[in-house]
Amino acid sequence: MVTNQNIRITSIDSLRILAILAVICIHSHPFSQLTWLINHCAHFAVPYFFIVSGYFFSKKVQSTSLVGELFIRYAKRLTLILIVWILIYLFVPFAFSLSSLFEQHNILQVLYWNVYDKMTWIFDNPVTFLFRAGIPGKGDHLWFIVSLIIALGILSLLIVLKRQNKIFFVAIPLYIFALLAGAYATTPIGIEVDFQSNNGPFVSTLFVAIGWWLAQSDYKPTLVVAWMAIIGGFIVKTLEASILQYFFDIPFSQPYLIGTVIFGTGFMFLALAKPNLGQNTPFPYLGQFTLGVYVSHVLILHFFLYKFIYKLKIYFPDILWQLIYPVSLSVGLYLLSLMLTMLLAKFSYTKRLVI
């Protein structure tokens, strides 16, 4: 998701649109009866973002010997985005609409108790907050930024130590731990921990490492290989999830499995195999706003869109509403988040928060 602004590849930017729509579907549940299937199909998105970020960071590394300074610049930029959006999600009262806030004459009281409740949760769950960078359902999607900073830090440290070729010796054990403490936690080989093993370095490091490898190596995936990875990864992920559900009663829609690695990597293969994918469409241009859409979409979803869309239900027959609601929720959420991002991108002080 995070890209060196001087380097843009049409296909990568185009696939960002597909990936962010997948993330939006995961968070908004547009088709409630099919949530499990949609989520299962959409789990390529965040791995793709990590791989892309690792890819462009590594491309930038090739043009400088000051890797530490490069990482610090990346980390500063990401940390600024993270802190500002954490504060936004901390102060926004999700349980209230704008109209209700101003209809009541106790705005400060509402805001106070909103912050008080969230701060209480943070102090009760400091480790979870540290890795997730938010309260569950209210900004915890920002875990992506925390995890990306850590993964890039690990990669940068190994490069500085001239041990970058050992990155997979670090990344693979971390991912195995994420599996054993996550999707496999209740199996005989599982590990129980008090935090979500998807967060922090456990998942992100492997995907960033894959991006680094693709940027540094001479390997050029073909279109056939890309589709084999996408389809094969999806099949492996589906079989894996089915076995876990059948034998251990684990929910089917697990985001990070062995098959997820192949599945997510396949989309990066596709982007590299077809570098002009999406050319002459709006997608490459819109792709540059993906980070802003990602950080802002949960805010728009909970504070505005849910409340607004449900009010429209009375104007449509039930059968028609079943069609209108999913489209208006997912597409509407993307467009509103995009509009906010494009607006913020027009001003120099806010542009750094979304691009």
C-alpha positions in Angstrom: 0.0 0.0 0.0 2.8 2.4 0.9 4.6 3.3 -2.3 7.6 5.5 -3.2 5.7 8.3 -4.9 8.4 8.6 -7.6 7.8 5.0 -8.7 4.4 3.9 -10.0 3.5 0.7 -11.8 0.1 0.6 -13.6 -0.8 -2.9 -12.7 0.1 -2.6 -9.0 -1.9 0.6 -8.6 -4.9 -1.0 -10.5 -4.9 -4.1 -8.3 -4.9 -1.8 -5.3 -8.4 -0.9 -6.1 -9.5 -4.6 -6.1 -7.6 -5.1 -2.8 -9.1 -2.1 -1.0 -12.6 -3.1 -2.2 -11.9 -6.5 -0.7 -10.9 -4.9 2.6 -14.1 -2.8 2.5 -16.2 -5.9 2.0 -14.5 -7.6 5.0 -15.3 -4.7 7.2 -18.8 -3.7 6.0 -20.4 -7.2 5.4 -22.5 -6.1 2.4 -23.9 -9.6 1.9 -24.6 -10.8 5.4 -25.5 -14.3 4.4 -22.3 -14.7 2.4 -19.9 -13.0 4.7 -17.9 -16.1 5.3 -17.4 -16.7 1.6 -16.6 -13.1 0.7 -14.1 -12.8 3.6 -12.5 -16.0 2.4 -12.1 -14.7 -1.1 -10.9 -11.2 0.1 -8.1 -12.4 2.3 -5.5 -11.8 -0.4 -5.8 -8.0 0.1 -3.7 -7.2 3.2 -1.0 -9.7 2.2 -0.9 -7.9 -1.2 -0.5 -4.5 0.5 2.4 -5.8 2.6 4.1 -7.4 -0.4 3.7 -4.2 -2.5 5.1 -2.1 0.4 8.1 -4.4 0.8 8.6 -4.4 -3.0 8.8 -0.6 -3.3 10.9 -0.2 -0.2 13.4 -2.6 -1.5 13.5 -0.8 -4.9 14.3 2.3 -3.0 17.0 0.5 -1.1 18.7 -0.3 -4.4 19.3 3.5 -5.0 20.8 4.4 -1.6 23.5 3.1 0.8 21.8 4.9 3.7 19.2 2.2 4.5 18.8 3.3 8.1 17.9 6.9 7.0 15.5 5.5 4.4 13.8 3.4 7.0 13.6 6.4 9.4 11.9 8.5 6.7 9.4 5.7 6.0 8.8 5.2 9.8 8.3 8.9 10.5 5.8 9.2 7.7 3.9 6.1 8.7 4.0 7.0 12.4 2.5 10.4 11.7 -0.3 8.8 9.8 -0.8 6.3 12.6 -0.9 8.8 15.4 -3.3 11.2 13.7 -5.7 8.5 12.8 -5.5 6.9 16.2 -6.5 10.2 17.7 -9.3 10.7 15.2 -10.8 7.2 16.0 -10.2 7.9 19.7 -12.3 11.1 19.8 -15.0 10.2 17.3 -18.1 8.9 19.2 -19.2 6.0 17.0 -22.4 5.4 18.9 -23.8 8.8 18.0 -24.7 10.5 14.7 -23.9 14.1 14.0 -27.5 15.1 14.3 -28.0 13.4 17.7 -24.8 15.1 18.9 -26.1 18.5 18.2 -29.7 17.8 19.1 -28.5 17.0 22.6 -27.1 19.9 24.5 -24.3 17.9 26.1 -21.8 17.5 23.3 -18.9 17.8 25.7 -20.3 15.2 28.0 -20.9 12.8 25.1 -17.3 13.3 23.9 -15.9 13.0 27.4 -17.6 9.6 28.0 -16.6 8.4 24.6 -12.9 9.1 25.2 -13.2 7.8 28.8 -14.6 4.5 27.7 -12.0 4.0 25.0 -9.1 5.1 27.3 -10.3 2.6 29.9 -10.2 -0.2 27.4 -6.7 0.9 26.3 -5.4 0.8 29.8 -7.0 -2.6 30.4 -5.6 -4.0 27.2 -2.2 -2.2 26.5 -0.6 -5.1 24.6 -3.6 -5.5 22.3 -3.7 -1.8 21.7 0.0 -1.6 21.0 -0.2 -4.2 18.2 -3.7 -3.3 16.9 -3.3 0.5 17.2 -7.0 0.8 18.0 -10.1 -0.5 19.8 -11.8 -3.5 18.2 -14.2 -2.4 15.6 -13.3 1.3 16.1 -10.0 1.9 14.3 -8.2 -1.4 14.9 -7.6 -1.8 11.1 -4.7 0.6 11.7 -2.8 -2.5 12.9 -1.6 -2.7 9.3 0.6 0.4 9.8 2.1 -0.8 13.0 2.9 -4.2 11.5 4.4 -2.6 8.4 6.7 -0.4 10.4 7.9 -3.3 12.4 8.4 -5.5 9.3 10.3 -2.8 7.4 12.4 -2.2 10.6 13.4 -5.9 10.7 14.3 -5.9 7.0 16.3 -2.7 7.3 18.2 -4.0 10.3 19.2 -7.1 8.4 20.2 -5.1 5.4 22.4 -2.8 7.6 24.0 -5.9 9.1 24.4 -7.4 5.6 22.2 -10.3 6.6 19.3 -9.5 4.3 19.5 -12.9 2.7 18.5 -14.3 6.1 15.2 -12.5 6.1 13.2 -15.7 5.5 14.9 -17.4 8.4 13.2 -14.7 10.5 10.0 -14.3 8.6 8.9 -17.9 8.3 9.2 -18.8 12.0 7.2 -15.6 12.8 4.5 -16.7 10.4 4.5 -20.2 11.8 3.9 -18.7 15.2 1.1 -16.6 13.8 -0.5 -19.8 12.5 -0.1 -21.8 15.7 -1.4 -19.0 17.9 -4.1 -18.0 15.4 -6.0 -20.3 13.1 -4.4 -23.4 14.6 -4.6 -22.3 18.2 -7.2 -24.9 19.3 -5.6 -27.8 17.4 -3.3 -30.2 19.2 -0.3 -28.3 17.8 -1.7 -24.9 18.7 -0.5 -22.2 21.1 -2.7 -20.0 23.2 -1.6 -16.4 23.7 -3.3 -13.3 25.1 -3.0 -11.2 22.0 -3.8 -11.6 18.3 -1.0 -13.2 16.6 -2.0 -11.7 13.3 -0.7 -8.3 14.5 2.8 -7.0 15.0 5.7 -8.7 13.0 4.2 -12.2 13.0 2.3 -12.0 9.7 3.7 -8.8 8.0 7.4 -9.8 8.0 6.9 -12.7 5.6 4.9 -10.8 3.1 7.3 -7.8 3.2 10.1 -10.3 2.7 8.4 -11.7 -0.4 8.1 -8.2 -1.7 11.8 -7.6 -1.0 12.7 -10.9 -2.8 10.7 -10.0 -5.9 12.4 -6.6 -6.0 15.9 -7.9 -5.5 15.8 -11.1 -7.7 15.7 -11.5 -11.4 12.6 -13.6 -11.2 9.8 -12.5 -13.6 6.6 -14.4 -13.0 4.6 -15.3 -16.1 0.9 -14.9 -16.4 0.4 -18.7 -16.2 2.4 -18.8 -12.9 0.5 -15.9 -11.5 -2.9 -17.6 -12.1 -1.6 -20.9 -10.9 -0.6 -19.2 -7.6 -3.9 -17.4 -7.3 -6.1 -20.4 -8.1 -3.8 -22.9 -6.3 -3.4 -20.7 -3.3 -7.2 -20.3 -3.0 -7.7 -24.1 -3.3 -5.1 -24.7 -0.6 -6.6 -22.1 1.6 -10.1 -23.5 1.1 -9.0 -27.1 1.8 -7.0 -25.9 4.9 -10.0 -23.9 6.2 -12.3 -26.8 5.6 -10.1 -29.3 7.4 -9.8 -27.0 10.4 -13.6 -26.5 10.5 -14.5 -30.1 10.1 -12.0 -31.6 12.6 -11.6 -28.8 15.1 -14.7 -26.7 14.7 -12.7 -23.6 13.8 -14.5 -20.9 11.9 -14.0 -21.3 8.2 -13.1 -17.7 7.3 -9.6 -17.6 8.8 -7.5 -14.7 7.3 -4.0 -16.2 7.7 -3.4 -19.7 6.7 -0.6 -21.5 4.7 -2.6 -21.0 1.6 -2.9 -17.3 2.2 0.8 -16.9 1.4 0.4 -18.4 -2.0 -2.9 -16.7 -2.7 -1.7 -13.2 -1.8 1.6 -13.6 -3.6 -0.3 -14.7 -6.7 -1.8 -11.2 -7.1 1.6 -9.6 -6.9 2.8 -12.1 -9.5 -0.2 -11.0 -11.7 0.8 -7.4 -11.3 4.4 -8.1 -12.3 3.4 -10.4 -15.2 1.0 -7.8 -16.6 2.6 -4.4 -15.8 0.2 -2.6 -18.1 -2.9 -4.1 -16.5 -5.5 -1.4 -16.0 -3.9 1.0 -18.5 -6.3 3.5 -20.0 -8.6 3.1 -17.1 -9.1 5.3 -14.0 -7.7 2.5 -11.7 -4.0 3.4 -11.8 -4.8 7.0 -10.9 -7.3 6.0 -8.1 -4.8 3.5 -6.8 -2.6 6.2 -5.4 -5.4 7.2 -2.9 -5.6 3.6 -1.5 -3.8 4.4 1.8 -6.3 7.3 2.5 -9.3 5.1 1.7 -7.9 2.4 4.0 -7.4 4.6 7.1 -10.6 6.5 6.7 -13.2 4.0 5.5 -14.0 2.6 9.0 -14.7 6.1 10.2 -17.2 6.8 7.4 -18.7 3.4 7.7 -19.6 3.6 11.4 -20.1 7.3 11.9 -22.2 8.0 8.8 -22.9 5.4 6.2 -24.6 2.7 8.3 -27.0 5.2 9.8 -27.7 6.9 6.5 -28.2 3.8 4.4 -30.6 2.2 6.9 -32.9 5.2 6.6 -33.3 4.5 2.9 -34.7 1.1 3.5 -38.3 2.4 3.9 -38.3 3.7 0.3 -37.7 0.3 -1.4 -39.5 -3.1 -1.5 -37.7 -5.8 0.5 -36.6 -7.7 -2.6 -35.1 -4.7 -4.3 -33.5 -3.6 -1.1 -31.6 -6.9 -0.9 -29.9 -5.8 -4.1 -29.5 -2.1 -3.4 -28.1 -2.4 0.1 -24.9 -4.4 -0.6 -23.9 -2.3 -3.6 -24.7 1.0 -1.9 -22.8 0.0 1.2 -19.6 -1.3 -0.4 -19.4 1.0 -3.4 -20.8 3.9 -1.5 -18.2 3.4 1.3 -15.4 3.3 -1.2 -16.6 6.4 -3.1 -17.1 8.5 0.1 -13.7 7.4 1.5 -12.1 8.3 -1.8 -13.8 11.7 -1.9 -12.5 12.4 1.6 -9.0 11.2 0.7 -8.9 13.3 -2.5 -10.1 16.4 -0.5 -7.4 15.9 2.1 -4.8 15.3 -0.6 -5.4 18.8 -2.0 -3.8 20.5 1.1 -0.1 20.1 1.9 -0.6 19.6 5.6 -3.2 16.9 5.3 -1.9 15.2 2.1 0.8 13.5 4.2 -2.0 11.8 6.2 -3.6 10.0 3.2 -0.9 9.5 0.5 
